[in-house]
């Protein structure tokens, strides 16, 4: 994804709420968010923001771009 105004790129991680509740893993996205917010290290991605709607949990993350050279 790309911010139109700035051109900054983001990765969007979407998690289906129905799936995590069906798998009885509703606590895992909350735990993942808390861990990513608490850690600060060059080898661990940061989390920009999160939001949810009635169907999905969403996390904005930095893109992990690979070089093909």
Backbone as XML, in Angstrom:
<?xml version="1.0"?>
<chain id="A" units="angstrom">
  <residue number="1" name="UNK">
    <atom name="N" x="0.843" y="-1.164" z="0.000"/>
    <atom name="CA" x="0.000" y="0.000" z="0.000"/>
    <atom name="C" x="0.890" y="1.228" z="0.000"/>
  </residue>
  <residue number="2" name="UNK">
    <atom name="N" x="0.345" y="2.315" z="-0.510"/>
    <atom name="CA" x="1.114" y="3.553" z="-0.590"/>
    <atom name="C" x="0.271" y="4.736" z="-0.129"/>
  </residue>
  <residue number="3" name="UNK">
    <atom name="N" x="0.858" y="5.539" z="0.750"/>
    <atom name="CA" x="0.228" y="6.790" z="1.174"/>
    <atom name="C" x="0.253" y="7.738" z="-0.015"/>
  </residue>
  <residue number="4" name="UNK">
    <atom name="N" x="-0.885" y="8.195" z="-0.447"/>
    <atom name="CA" x="-0.982" y="9.031" z="-1.644"/>
    <atom name="C" x="-0.238" y="10.352" z="-1.462"/>
  </residue>
  <residue number="5" name="UNK">
    <atom name="N" x="-0.417" y="11.003" z="-0.348"/>
    <atom name="CA" x="0.170" y="12.326" z="-0.141"/>
    <atom name="C" x="1.690" y="12.301" z="-0.059"/>
  </residue>
  <residue number="6" name="UNK">
    <atom name="N" x="2.256" y="11.266" z="0.597"/>
    <atom name="CA" x="3.701" y="11.241" z="0.833"/>
    <atom name="C" x="4.447" y="10.227" z="-0.016"/>
  </residue>
  <residue number="7" name="UNK">
    <atom name="N" x="3.752" y="9.263" z="-0.573"/>
    <atom name="CA" x="4.397" y="8.197" z="-1.336"/>
    <atom name="C" x="5.014" y="7.123" z="-0.454"/>
  </residue>
  <residue number="8" name="UNK">
    <atom name="N" x="4.846" y="7.239" z="0.867"/>
    <atom name="CA" x="5.401" y="6.249" z="1.785"/>
    <atom name="C" x="4.663" y="4.920" z="1.623"/>
  </residue>
  <residue number="9" name="UNK">
    <atom name="N" x="5.417" y="3.829" z="1.623"/>
    <atom name="CA" x="4.841" y="2.504" z="1.426"/>
    <atom name="C" x="4.609" y="1.816" z="2.769"/>
  </residue>
  <residue number="10" name="UNK">
    <atom name="N" x="3.547" y="1.002" z="2.826"/>
    <atom name="CA" x="3.170" y="0.255" z="4.015"/>
    <atom name="C" x="2.787" y="-1.159" z="3.616"/>
  </residue>
  <residue number="11" name="UNK">
    <atom name="N" x="2.876" y="-2.064" z="4.566"/>
    <atom name="CA" x="2.307" y="-3.397" z="4.411"/>
    <atom name="C" x="1.060" y="-3.446" z="5.289"/>
  </residue>
  <residue number="12" name="UNK">
    <atom name="N" x="0.021" y="-4.065" z="4.808"/>
    <atom name="CA" x="-1.220" y="-4.198" z="5.578"/>
    <atom name="C" x="-1.429" y="-5.672" z="5.882"/>
  </residue>
  <residue number="13" name="UNK">
    <atom name="N" x="-1.462" y="-6.001" z="7.155"/>
    <atom name="CA" x="-1.745" y="-7.367" z="7.585"/>
    <atom name="C" x="-3.195" y="-7.396" z="8.042"/>
  </residue>
  <residue number="14" name="UNK">
    <atom name="N" x="-4.004" y="-8.203" z="7.366"/>
    <atom name="CA" x="-5.421" y="-8.328" z="7.719"/>
    <atom name="C" x="-5.666" y="-9.718" z="8.295"/>
  </residue>
  <residue number="15" name="UNK">
    <atom name="N" x="-6.350" y="-9.759" z="9.423"/>
    <atom name="CA" x="-6.656" y="-11.012" z="10.091"/>
    <atom name="C" x="-8.171" y="-11.146" z="10.173"/>
  </residue>
  <residue number="16" name="UNK">
    <atom name="N" x="-8.679" y="-12.250" z="9.674"/>
    <atom name="CA" x="-10.113" y="-12.503" z="9.672"/>
    <atom name="C" x="-10.576" y="-12.865" z="11.084"/>
  </residue>
  <residue number="17" name="UNK">
    <atom name="N" x="-11.463" y="-12.064" z="11.653"/>
    <atom name="CA" x="-11.941" y="-12.301" z="13.014"/>
    <atom name="C" x="-12.643" y="-13.651" z="13.151"/>
  </residue>
  <residue number="18" name="UNK">
    <atom name="N" x="-13.452" y="-14.015" z="12.185"/>
    <atom name="CA" x="-14.179" y="-15.285" z="12.267"/>
    <atom name="C" x="-13.205" y="-16.453" z="12.351"/>
  </residue>
  <residue number="19" name="UNK">
    <atom name="N" x="-12.118" y="-16.382" z="11.607"/>
    <atom name="CA" x="-11.134" y="-17.460" z="11.610"/>
    <atom name="C" x="-10.444" y="-17.587" z="12.970"/>
  </residue>
  <residue number="20" name="UNK">
    <atom name="N" x="-10.008" y="-16.462" z="13.548"/>
    <atom name="CA" x="-9.299" y="-16.571" z="14.824"/>
    <atom name="C" x="-10.230" y="-17.007" z="15.955"/>
  </residue>
  <residue number="21" name="UNK">
    <atom name="N" x="-11.493" y="-16.607" z="15.905"/>
    <atom name="CA" x="-12.430" y="-17.068" z="16.926"/>
    <atom name="C" x="-12.747" y="-18.552" z="16.745"/>
  </residue>
  <residue number="22" name="UNK">
    <atom name="N" x="-12.872" y="-18.982" z="15.496"/>
    <atom name="CA" x="-13.135" y="-20.394" z="15.208"/>
    <atom name="C" x="-11.978" y="-21.268" z="15.683"/>
  </residue>
  <residue number="23" name="UNK">
    <atom name="N" x="-10.758" y="-20.779" z="15.530"/>
    <atom name="CA" x="-9.571" y="-21.514" z="15.958"/>
    <atom name="C" x="-9.272" y="-21.325" z="17.452"/>
  </residue>
  <residue number="24" name="UNK">
    <atom name="N" x="-10.103" y="-20.566" z="18.149"/>
    <atom name="CA" x="-9.925" y="-20.266" z="19.578"/>
    <atom name="C" x="-8.570" y="-19.594" z="19.834"/>
  </residue>
  <residue number="25" name="UNK">
    <atom name="N" x="-8.220" y="-18.627" z="18.977"/>
    <atom name="CA" x="-6.940" y="-17.928" z="19.087"/>
    <atom name="C" x="-7.128" y="-16.410" z="19.113"/>
  </residue>
  <residue number="26" name="UNK">
    <atom name="N" x="-8.213" y="-15.970" z="19.705"/>
    <atom name="CA" x="-8.533" y="-14.545" z="19.724"/>
    <atom name="C" x="-7.497" y="-13.729" z="20.480"/>
  </residue>
  <residue number="27" name="UNK">
    <atom name="N" x="-6.757" y="-14.327" z="21.388"/>
    <atom name="CA" x="-5.751" y="-13.617" z="22.172"/>
    <atom name="C" x="-4.466" y="-13.347" z="21.375"/>
  </residue>
  <residue number="28" name="UNK">
    <atom name="N" x="-4.213" y="-14.090" z="20.333"/>
    <atom name="CA" x="-2.936" y="-13.975" z="19.632"/>
    <atom name="C" x="-2.694" y="-12.625" z="18.942"/>
  </residue>
  <residue number="29" name="UNK">
    <atom name="N" x="-3.656" y="-12.033" z="18.236"/>
    <atom name="CA" x="-3.390" y="-10.717" z="17.636"/>
    <atom name="C" x="-3.106" y="-9.637" z="18.677"/>
  </residue>
  <residue number="30" name="UNK">
    <atom name="N" x="-3.795" y="-9.693" z="19.808"/>
    <atom name="CA" x="-3.539" y="-8.724" z="20.876"/>
    <atom name="C" x="-2.127" y="-8.897" z="21.411"/>
  </residue>
  <residue number="31" name="UNK">
    <atom name="N" x="-1.718" y="-10.125" z="21.613"/>
    <atom name="CA" x="-0.363" y="-10.406" z="22.098"/>
    <atom name="C" x="0.679" y="-9.951" z="21.079"/>
  </residue>
  <residue number="32" name="UNK">
    <atom name="N" x="0.440" y="-10.230" z="19.796"/>
    <atom name="CA" x="1.367" y="-9.801" z="18.743"/>
    <atom name="C" x="1.516" y="-8.276" z="18.730"/>
  </residue>
  <residue number="33" name="UNK">
    <atom name="N" x="0.402" y="-7.564" z="18.833"/>
    <atom name="CA" x="0.445" y="-6.101" z="18.842"/>
    <atom name="C" x="1.251" y="-5.583" z="20.027"/>
  </residue>
  <residue number="34" name="UNK">
    <atom name="N" x="0.999" y="-6.109" z="21.213"/>
    <atom name="CA" x="1.717" y="-5.664" z="22.405"/>
    <atom name="C" x="3.213" y="-5.925" z="22.286"/>
  </residue>
  <residue number="35" name="UNK">
    <atom name="N" x="3.589" y="-7.074" z="21.752"/>
    <atom name="CA" x="5.008" y="-7.400" z="21.588"/>
    <atom name="C" x="5.666" y="-6.450" z="20.601"/>
  </residue>
  <residue number="36" name="UNK">
    <atom name="N" x="5.037" y="-6.230" z="19.449"/>
    <atom name="CA" x="5.625" y="-5.346" z="18.437"/>
    <atom name="C" x="5.721" y="-3.911" z="18.930"/>
  </residue>
  <residue number="37" name="UNK">
    <atom name="N" x="4.768" y="-3.462" z="19.733"/>
    <atom name="CA" x="4.814" y="-2.104" z="20.288"/>
    <atom name="C" x="5.901" y="-1.970" z="21.349"/>
  </residue>
  <residue number="38" name="UNK">
    <atom name="N" x="6.171" y="-3.036" z="22.071"/>
    <atom name="CA" x="7.128" y="-2.977" z="23.182"/>
    <atom name="C" x="8.579" y="-3.086" z="22.730"/>
  </residue>
  <residue number="39" name="UNK">
    <atom name="N" x="8.816" y="-3.774" z="21.619"/>
    <atom name="CA" x="10.192" y="-4.026" z="21.196"/>
    <atom name="C" x="10.716" y="-2.935" z="20.278"/>
  </residue>
  <residue number="40" name="UNK">
    <atom name="N" x="11.993" y="-2.675" z="20.414"/>
    <atom name="CA" x="12.669" y="-1.720" z="19.541"/>
    <atom name="C" x="14.040" y="-2.285" z="19.204"/>
  </residue>
  <residue number="41" name="UNK">
    <atom name="N" x="14.157" y="-2.836" z="18.002"/>
    <atom name="CA" x="15.409" y="-3.447" z="17.562"/>
    <atom name="C" x="15.459" y="-3.387" z="16.046"/>
  </residue>
  <residue number="42" name="UNK">
    <atom name="N" x="16.657" y="-3.245" z="15.509"/>
    <atom name="CA" x="16.826" y="-3.120" z="14.051"/>
    <atom name="C" x="16.312" y="-4.344" z="13.288"/>
  </residue>
  <residue number="43" name="UNK">
    <atom name="N" x="16.295" y="-5.513" z="13.909"/>
    <atom name="CA" x="15.875" y="-6.734" z="13.223"/>
    <atom name="C" x="14.426" y="-7.124" z="13.476"/>
  </residue>
  <residue number="44" name="UNK">
    <atom name="N" x="13.686" y="-6.268" z="14.159"/>
    <atom name="CA" x="12.272" y="-6.537" z="14.452"/>
    <atom name="C" x="11.443" y="-5.401" z="13.868"/>
  </residue>
  <residue number="45" name="UNK">
    <atom name="N" x="10.401" y="-5.754" z="13.110"/>
    <atom name="CA" x="9.578" y="-4.719" z="12.488"/>
    <atom name="C" x="8.824" y="-3.924" z="13.541"/>
  </residue>
  <residue number="46" name="UNK">
    <atom name="N" x="8.524" y="-2.685" z="13.204"/>
    <atom name="CA" x="7.703" y="-1.849" z="14.069"/>
    <atom name="C" x="6.266" y="-1.924" z="13.574"/>
  </residue>
  <residue number="47" name="UNK">
    <atom name="N" x="5.360" y="-1.515" z="14.407"/>
    <atom name="CA" x="3.953" y="-1.487" z="14.011"/>
    <atom name="C" x="3.530" y="-0.022" z="13.995"/>
  </residue>
  <residue number="48" name="UNK">
    <atom name="N" x="2.996" y="0.442" z="12.855"/>
    <atom name="CA" x="2.599" y="1.845" z="12.736"/>
    <atom name="C" x="1.276" y="2.118" z="13.417"/>
  </residue>
  <residue number="49" name="UNK">
    <atom name="N" x="0.273" y="1.317" z="13.102"/>
    <atom name="CA" x="-1.033" y="1.491" z="13.736"/>
    <atom name="C" x="-1.883" y="0.262" z="13.477"/>
  </residue>
  <residue number="50" name="UNK">
    <atom name="N" x="-2.972" y="0.158" z="14.208"/>
    <atom name="CA" x="-3.921" y="-0.940" z="14.041"/>
    <atom name="C" x="-5.337" y="-0.373" z="14.012"/>
  </residue>
  <residue number="51" name="UNK">
    <atom name="N" x="-6.212" y="-1.113" z="13.406"/>
    <atom name="CA" x="-7.635" y="-0.788" z="13.464"/>
    <atom name="C" x="-8.418" y="-2.053" z="13.186"/>
  </residue>
  <residue number="52" name="UNK">
    <atom name="N" x="-9.708" y="-1.980" z="13.417"/>
    <atom name="CA" x="-10.564" y="-3.130" z="13.145"/>
    <atom name="C" x="-11.921" y="-2.672" z="12.639"/>
  </residue>
  <residue number="53" name="UNK">
    <atom name="N" x="-12.557" y="-3.576" z="11.915"/>
    <atom name="CA" x="-13.948" y="-3.385" z="11.542"/>
    <atom name="C" x="-14.702" y="-4.622" z="12.020"/>
  </residue>
  <residue number="54" name="UNK">
    <atom name="N" x="-15.887" y="-4.802" z="11.584"/>
    <atom name="CA" x="-16.681" y="-5.925" z="12.096"/>
    <atom name="C" x="-16.149" y="-7.290" z="11.646"/>
  </residue>
  <residue number="55" name="UNK">
    <atom name="N" x="-15.338" y="-7.329" z="10.575"/>
    <atom name="CA" x="-14.859" y="-8.602" z="10.041"/>
    <atom name="C" x="-13.364" y="-8.848" z="10.205"/>
  </residue>
  <residue number="56" name="UNK">
    <atom name="N" x="-12.568" y="-7.786" z="10.317"/>
    <atom name="CA" x="-11.118" y="-7.936" z="10.261"/>
    <atom name="C" x="-10.389" y="-7.109" z="11.311"/>
  </residue>
  <residue number="57" name="UNK">
    <atom name="N" x="-9.211" y="-7.610" z="11.673"/>
    <atom name="CA" x="-8.235" y="-6.852" z="12.443"/>
    <atom name="C" x="-7.138" y="-6.476" z="11.454"/>
  </residue>
  <residue number="58" name="UNK">
    <atom name="N" x="-6.668" y="-5.245" z="11.499"/>
    <atom name="CA" x="-5.676" y="-4.776" z="10.533"/>
    <atom name="C" x="-4.494" y="-4.147" z="11.234"/>
  </residue>
  <residue number="59" name="UNK">
    <atom name="N" x="-3.301" y="-4.421" z="10.715"/>
    <atom name="CA" x="-2.072" y="-3.835" z="11.235"/>
    <atom name="C" x="-1.303" y="-3.210" z="10.078"/>
  </residue>
  <residue number="60" name="UNK">
    <atom name="N" x="-0.900" y="-1.955" z="10.243"/>
    <atom name="CA" x="-0.036" y="-1.311" z="9.264"/>
    <atom name="C" x="1.406" y="-1.505" z="9.727"/>
  </residue>
  <residue number="61" name="UNK">
    <atom name="N" x="2.215" y="-2.103" z="8.860"/>
    <atom name="CA" x="3.598" y="-2.434" z="9.135"/>
    <atom name="C" x="4.492" y="-1.862" z="8.053"/>
  </residue>
  <residue number="62" name="UNK">
    <atom name="N" x="5.785" y="-1.754" z="8.316"/>
    <atom name="CA" x="6.678" y="-1.328" z="7.245"/>
    <atom name="C" x="6.781" y="-2.450" z="6.205"/>
  </residue>
  <residue number="63" name="UNK">
    <atom name="N" x="6.936" y="-2.097" z="4.947"/>
    <atom name="CA" x="7.053" y="-3.139" z="3.921"/>
    <atom name="C" x="8.420" y="-3.832" z="4.043"/>
  </residue>
  <residue number="64" name="UNK">
    <atom name="N" x="8.457" y="-5.092" z="3.757"/>
    <atom name="CA" x="9.710" y="-5.837" z="3.731"/>
    <atom name="C" x="10.047" y="-6.086" z="2.263"/>
  </residue>
  <residue number="65" name="UNK">
    <atom name="N" x="10.816" y="-5.192" z="1.709"/>
    <atom name="CA" x="11.129" y="-5.235" z="0.298"/>
    <atom name="C" x="12.416" y="-6.023" z="0.060"/>
  </residue>
  <residue number="66" name="UNK">
    <atom name="N" x="12.405" y="-6.843" z="-0.967"/>
    <atom name="CA" x="13.562" y="-7.670" z="-1.290"/>
    <atom name="C" x="14.171" y="-7.196" z="-2.608"/>
  </residue>
  <residue number="67" name="UNK">
    <atom name="N" x="15.457" y="-7.297" z="-2.676"/>
    <atom name="CA" x="16.164" y="-6.973" z="-3.917"/>
    <atom name="C" x="16.340" y="-8.240" z="-4.719"/>
  </residue>
  <residue number="68" name="UNK">
    <atom name="N" x="16.182" y="-8.141" z="-6.023"/>
    <atom name="CA" x="16.363" y="-9.310" z="-6.887"/>
    <atom name="C" x="17.730" y="-9.304" z="-7.555"/>
  </residue>
  <residue number="69" name="UNK">
    <atom name="N" x="18.612" y="-8.426" z="-7.108"/>
    <atom name="CA" x="19.954" y="-8.345" z="-7.699"/>
    <atom name="C" x="20.862" y="-9.421" z="-7.190"/>
  </residue>
</chain>
